[in-house]
Amino acid sequence: MSDVFFLSLPSARLAYRLYENPNATSEGCCLLLHGAGVAGEITYGDMVPYLTPWRWMLVPDLKGMGESFHEHGEEAPVQIEELSAEVKALLEHLNWQAFDMVGYSLGGLVGLHLNQTLTLQGRSPRKMALLEPASLDREDLSTLMTVRLKYREASKLIRETGDVELGVAQFMDGVSPNRRKHPVAEATTQSRLAHRAFGFAYALDAVTNYVEKMQEKPTLRADMLACAEQVLLFSGQLSHQDLQQHYDRLSETIEGWQHVVMSACDHSLPFQKPRQIAKHINNWFSEK
């Protein structure tokens, strides 16, 4: 556990934690971005103790999740572009110039967008590790949009009926259809995502809205991926076969990309095998 700090921006009040590892193998920095609905500390708290390459690790809560709120304090829609811009503002506040990135699900897409933004501004591309990043779960954009529309239905259930349990269950059945439904694990997931249920729903919509833009302009995703030169992709063995096949194709066709499949895992990767994932991450970022 680390102390919580806050940064007030015109659009948000961002909460973040800054972990220091005095036994790190370098003086480097790493940004870790969480997925939809679950705070950064909950997502990475069990993984951070095993991450060794960096002296400093920054774990923010994206707006609408954890302890980060809109400037007016109420839940509201968000967009990938604004989440990316707010993380960039936090990095500038901390004067982080050089850093690596780890992103999970929603955080993977925000990280890819942030990397593209920085690259287009003349900065060097970030080296990344991405755990089932949102928007890459299908190769075909039309198929991806069909998948995302199911998540939009889950979001709508939460926002318009208040049935958080049913909305979360519908999301989980979409993102992890082959998961092993242990009662304790199911209840834990429900509890985490229900904490800021509307923030979770709006985060789902943010990804769906961005995928919609990708479908309208197919070069949008290709351009974003072209800016990412070194990426380690993680997928769960129990995740959809089309997701794994797309990751395989990306790692085969883009120099500098690799794909690791975690056995007995579904989309809930950082909660299921944090120590094993940390080991892969350590090896990846230790490579020159």
C-alpha positions as CSV (number, residue, x, y, z in Angstrom):
1,M,0.0,0.0,0.0
2,S,1.2,3.5,-0.9
3,D,0.0,6.9,0.1
4,V,-2.6,8.5,-2.2
5,F,-1.8,11.8,-3.9
6,F,-4.1,14.0,-5.9
7,L,-3.7,16.3,-8.9
8,S,-6.4,18.8,-9.7
9,L,-7.0,19.4,-13.4
10,P,-9.6,21.5,-15.1
11,S,-11.4,18.3,-16.1
12,A,-10.7,16.0,-13.2
13,R,-9.2,15.3,-9.7
14,L,-6.8,12.5,-10.3
15,A,-5.7,10.1,-7.6
16,Y,-2.4,8.3,-7.9
17,R,0.1,6.2,-6.0
18,L,3.8,6.3,-6.4
19,Y,5.7,3.2,-5.4
20,E,9.4,3.3,-4.7
21,N,11.5,0.1,-4.9
22,P,14.9,0.8,-3.3
23,N,16.1,-2.6,-4.5
24,A,15.3,-2.0,-8.2
25,T,17.8,-2.9,-10.9
26,S,17.6,0.6,-12.4
27,E,16.6,4.2,-11.5
28,G,13.9,3.9,-14.2
29,C,10.2,4.7,-14.0
30,C,7.1,2.8,-15.1
31,L,3.5,3.9,-15.6
32,L,0.9,1.2,-14.8
33,L,-2.7,1.8,-16.1
34,H,-5.7,-0.3,-14.9
35,G,-8.8,-1.6,-16.6
36,A,-12.4,-0.4,-16.6
37,G,-14.0,-0.1,-13.2
38,V,-11.3,-1.3,-10.9
39,A,-8.8,1.1,-9.2
40,G,-5.1,1.0,-9.9
41,E,-4.0,-0.2,-6.5
42,I,-6.4,-3.1,-6.5
43,T,-5.3,-4.1,-10.0
44,Y,-1.5,-3.9,-9.5
45,G,-1.2,-4.1,-5.7
46,D,-0.3,-7.8,-5.8
47,M,2.0,-7.4,-8.7
48,V,4.1,-4.3,-7.8
49,P,6.2,-6.1,-5.0
50,Y,7.5,-8.5,-7.7
51,L,8.4,-5.9,-10.3
52,T,12.1,-5.3,-10.2
53,P,13.3,-3.1,-13.2
54,W,12.1,0.3,-11.9
55,R,12.9,2.5,-8.9
56,W,9.6,4.3,-9.3
57,M,6.2,2.9,-10.3
58,L,3.2,5.3,-10.9
59,V,-0.3,3.8,-10.5
60,P,-3.0,6.4,-11.2
61,D,-6.8,5.9,-11.0
62,L,-8.3,6.9,-14.3
63,K,-11.2,9.3,-14.1
64,G,-14.5,7.7,-13.0
65,M,-12.7,4.9,-11.2
66,G,-10.9,4.3,-7.9
67,E,-10.5,7.7,-6.2
68,S,-10.5,9.8,-9.3
69,F,-13.5,12.0,-10.1
70,H,-14.7,14.5,-12.7
71,E,-14.1,18.1,-11.8
72,H,-17.8,18.4,-10.8
73,G,-17.7,15.3,-8.7
74,E,-20.5,13.4,-10.5
75,E,-20.2,10.4,-12.8
76,A,-20.3,11.3,-16.4
77,P,-19.2,10.0,-19.9
78,V,-15.5,9.8,-20.7
79,Q,-13.5,9.5,-23.9
80,I,-10.2,7.7,-24.5
81,E,-8.7,10.9,-25.7
82,E,-9.4,12.8,-22.5
83,L,-8.3,9.9,-20.2
84,S,-5.0,9.8,-22.2
85,A,-4.6,13.6,-21.9
86,E,-5.2,13.5,-18.2
87,V,-2.5,10.9,-17.7
88,K,-0.2,13.0,-19.8
89,A,-0.9,16.0,-17.6
90,L,0.0,13.8,-14.5
91,L,3.3,12.8,-16.1
92,E,4.1,16.4,-16.9
93,H,3.2,17.4,-13.3
94,L,5.7,14.7,-12.0
95,N,8.2,15.7,-14.7
96,W,8.5,12.2,-16.0
97,Q,10.3,12.3,-19.3
98,A,11.4,8.7,-19.8
99,F,9.3,5.8,-18.6
100,D,8.0,2.4,-19.6
101,M,4.3,1.4,-19.6
102,V,2.2,-1.5,-18.4
103,G,-1.5,-1.4,-19.3
104,Y,-4.4,-3.7,-18.7
105,S,-7.6,-3.8,-20.8
106,L,-8.9,-0.2,-20.9
107,G,-5.5,0.9,-19.6
108,G,-3.8,-0.8,-22.5
109,L,-5.8,1.3,-25.0
110,V,-5.2,4.5,-23.0
111,G,-1.5,3.6,-23.0
112,L,-1.4,3.0,-26.7
113,H,-3.1,6.3,-27.4
114,L,-0.8,8.1,-25.0
115,N,2.2,6.5,-26.7
116,Q,1.0,7.7,-30.1
117,T,0.4,11.2,-28.8
118,L,3.9,11.4,-27.4
119,T,5.5,9.9,-30.5
120,L,3.7,12.4,-32.7
121,Q,5.2,15.1,-30.5
122,G,8.7,13.8,-31.3
123,R,9.2,11.7,-28.2
124,S,10.7,8.2,-28.3
125,P,8.1,5.4,-28.3
126,R,7.5,3.8,-24.9
127,K,8.3,0.1,-24.4
128,M,5.1,-1.6,-23.2
129,A,3.6,-4.7,-21.7
130,L,-0.1,-4.9,-22.4
131,L,-2.5,-7.3,-20.7
132,E,-5.4,-8.0,-23.1
133,P,-5.6,-4.3,-24.2
134,A,-9.0,-3.0,-25.2
135,S,-9.5,-2.6,-29.0
136,L,-7.2,-5.5,-30.0
137,D,-9.4,-8.4,-29.0
138,R,-10.4,-9.0,-32.6
139,E,-8.5,-8.5,-35.9
140,D,-11.6,-7.7,-38.0
141,L,-13.0,-4.3,-36.9
142,S,-16.6,-5.2,-37.9
143,T,-16.4,-8.2,-35.7
144,L,-14.8,-6.2,-32.9
145,M,-17.7,-3.7,-33.1
146,T,-20.2,-6.5,-32.8
147,V,-18.5,-7.6,-29.6
148,R,-18.3,-4.1,-28.3
149,L,-22.1,-3.6,-28.8
150,K,-22.7,-6.3,-26.3
151,Y,-20.7,-4.3,-23.8
152,R,-22.7,-1.3,-24.7
153,E,-25.8,-3.3,-23.7
154,A,-24.2,-4.2,-20.4
155,S,-23.4,-0.5,-19.8
156,K,-26.9,0.5,-20.7
157,L,-28.3,-2.0,-18.2
158,I,-26.3,-0.5,-15.4
159,R,-27.0,3.1,-16.2
160,E,-30.7,2.9,-17.1
161,T,-32.0,0.1,-14.9
162,G,-29.5,0.2,-12.0
163,D,-29.2,-3.6,-12.2
164,V,-25.5,-3.6,-11.6
165,E,-25.3,-7.3,-11.0
166,L,-26.9,-8.2,-14.3
167,G,-24.9,-5.6,-16.2
168,V,-21.6,-6.9,-14.7
169,A,-22.6,-10.5,-15.4
170,Q,-23.4,-9.7,-19.0
171,F,-20.0,-7.9,-19.4
172,M,-18.1,-10.9,-17.8
173,D,-20.0,-13.4,-20.1
174,G,-18.8,-11.3,-23.1
175,V,-15.2,-10.7,-22.1
176,S,-14.5,-14.1,-20.4
177,P,-17.1,-16.6,-21.8
178,N,-14.9,-19.6,-21.0
179,R,-14.0,-18.5,-17.4
180,R,-14.2,-21.0,-14.6
181,K,-17.1,-19.7,-12.5
182,H,-15.9,-20.0,-9.0
183,P,-18.5,-18.5,-6.7
184,V,-15.9,-16.5,-4.6
185,A,-14.2,-15.2,-7.8
186,E,-17.5,-14.2,-9.3
187,A,-18.6,-12.4,-6.1
188,T,-15.2,-10.6,-5.9
189,T,-15.5,-9.4,-9.5
190,Q,-19.0,-8.2,-8.9
191,S,-18.0,-6.3,-5.8
192,R,-15.1,-4.6,-7.5
193,L,-17.0,-3.5,-10.5
194,A,-20.0,-2.4,-8.5
195,H,-18.0,0.0,-6.4
196,R,-18.2,2.7,-9.0
197,A,-20.8,1.1,-11.2
198,F,-21.6,4.1,-13.4
199,G,-17.9,4.9,-13.8
200,F,-17.4,1.4,-15.0
201,A,-20.3,1.7,-17.4
202,Y,-18.9,4.9,-18.8
203,A,-15.5,3.4,-19.2
204,L,-17.0,0.6,-21.2
205,D,-18.7,3.1,-23.4
206,A,-15.4,5.0,-23.9
207,V,-13.8,2.0,-25.5
208,T,-16.8,1.2,-27.6
209,N,-17.0,4.8,-28.8
210,Y,-13.3,4.6,-29.8
211,V,-13.8,1.3,-31.6
212,E,-16.6,2.9,-33.5
213,K,-14.2,5.6,-34.7
214,M,-11.8,2.9,-35.7
215,Q,-14.4,1.2,-37.8
216,E,-15.3,4.5,-39.5
217,K,-11.6,5.2,-40.1
218,P,-9.6,1.9,-40.2
219,T,-6.2,3.6,-40.3
220,L,-6.8,4.9,-36.8
221,R,-5.9,1.6,-35.1
222,A,-3.1,0.9,-37.6
223,D,-1.5,4.3,-37.0
224,M,-1.7,3.8,-33.3
225,L,-0.1,0.4,-33.5
226,A,2.6,1.7,-35.9
227,C,3.8,4.0,-33.1
228,A,4.3,1.1,-30.7
229,E,7.6,-0.4,-31.5
230,Q,8.2,-2.8,-28.5
231,V,5.1,-4.5,-27.0
232,L,4.7,-7.6,-25.0
233,L,1.1,-8.9,-25.3
234,F,-0.5,-11.1,-22.6
235,S,-3.6,-13.2,-23.2
236,G,-5.4,-15.7,-21.0
237,Q,-5.5,-19.3,-22.2
238,L,-9.3,-19.3,-21.5
239,S,-9.8,-16.1,-23.5
240,H,-11.5,-16.1,-26.9
241,Q,-9.6,-18.0,-29.7
242,D,-10.0,-15.0,-32.0
243,L,-8.2,-12.7,-29.5
244,Q,-5.3,-15.1,-29.2
245,Q,-5.0,-15.5,-33.0
246,H,-4.9,-11.8,-33.5
247,Y,-2.2,-11.4,-30.9
248,D,-0.2,-14.2,-32.6
249,R,-0.6,-12.4,-36.0
250,L,0.5,-9.1,-34.4
251,S,3.6,-10.7,-32.9
252,E,4.4,-12.4,-36.2
253,T,4.0,-9.3,-38.4
254,I,5.3,-6.5,-36.2
255,E,9.0,-6.6,-35.4
256,G,9.5,-5.9,-31.7
257,W,6.1,-7.4,-30.6
258,Q,5.8,-10.7,-28.6
259,H,2.9,-12.7,-27.3
260,V,2.7,-14.7,-24.0
261,V,-0.3,-16.9,-23.2
262,M,-1.0,-17.4,-19.4
263,S,-2.3,-20.8,-18.6
264,A,-5.6,-21.2,-16.8
265,C,-6.3,-17.5,-17.0
266,D,-9.1,-15.5,-18.6
267,H,-9.4,-11.7,-19.0
268,S,-8.8,-11.2,-15.2
269,L,-5.1,-11.7,-15.8
270,P,-3.6,-9.3,-13.1
271,F,-5.8,-10.7,-10.4
272,Q,-5.1,-14.3,-11.3
273,K,-1.4,-14.6,-11.8
274,P,0.3,-11.4,-10.7
275,R,3.6,-13.0,-9.6
276,Q,4.0,-15.0,-12.8
277,I,3.1,-12.0,-15.0
278,A,5.6,-9.9,-13.1
279,K,8.3,-12.4,-13.9
280,H,7.5,-12.1,-17.7
281,I,7.4,-8.3,-17.4
282,N,10.7,-8.2,-15.5
283,N,12.4,-10.3,-18.3
284,W,10.8,-8.2,-21.1
285,F,11.9,-4.9,-19.7
286,S,15.4,-6.2,-18.8
287,E,16.1,-7.0,-22.4
288,K,17.9,-4.3,-24.4
